[in-house]
Amino acid sequence: MKEEEMMDIADFIHRTLTSREDATAVAKLREEVHAFSRKFPLPF
């Protein structure tokens, strides 16, 4: 992971905390995080 990805992760955290009461926004965010995490598969 590079600095750009770390900024993405910080954005995910911020958006989650600021929209935790909005189920639609959280569901969309969940999809984005899932797509993002596919770039970094676990080694096992």
C-alpha positions in Angstrom: 0.0 0.0 0.0 1.1 3.5 -0.8 0.2 6.9 0.5 -2.7 7.2 -1.9 -4.3 4.1 -0.6 -3.9 5.2 3.0 -5.7 8.4 2.1 -8.5 6.3 0.7 -8.7 4.3 3.9 -8.8 7.5 6.0 -11.7 8.7 3.7 -13.6 5.4 4.3 -13.2 5.8 8.0 -14.3 9.5 7.9 -17.3 8.7 5.7 -18.3 5.8 7.9 -18.2 7.9 11.1 -20.1 10.8 9.6 -22.8 8.8 7.9 -23.3 5.9 10.3 -27.0 6.7 10.7 -27.6 6.6 7.0 -28.1 2.9 6.0 -28.0 3.6 2.3 -24.7 5.5 2.5 -23.2 2.8 4.7 -24.3 0.1 2.3 -22.7 2.0 -0.6 -19.5 2.5 1.4 -19.4 -1.2 2.2 -19.4 -2.0 -1.5 -16.6 0.5 -2.1 -14.5 -0.9 0.7 -15.1 -4.4 -0.6 -14.0 -3.4 -4.1 -10.9 -1.6 -2.7 -9.9 -4.6 -0.6 -9.8 -6.9 -3.6 -6.6 -5.0 -4.7 -4.9 -6.4 -1.6 -5.6 -10.1 -1.2 -4.3 -11.9 1.9 -1.3 -14.1 1.2 -2.9 -17.3 2.5 
